Amino acid sequence: MKKYQKLYNLKYSDLSKVWGLSEGTLRNWKSSGVFKQGRDYVGRGKTIRFAEDIAYRYPDFVEKSS
């Protein structure tokens, strides 16, 4: 839980460190609505549940961040 509390003011650089994905990938996903729809990313041996990690914990990021 601590890692989420540290990311209160989320930035793409923070998310890319947490998930091990490039900032460009995250920007593309945000612009295509992936975060908002709560899809899961499965790859590189891990599953990222956007609905749990982002949409519920950090609605401001989903709606406003750039």
Buried (B, 14 or more C-beta within 10 A) or exposed (E): EEEEEEBEEBEBEBBBEBBEBEBEBBEEBBEEEBBBEBBEBEEEEEEBBBBEBBBEBBEEBBEEBE
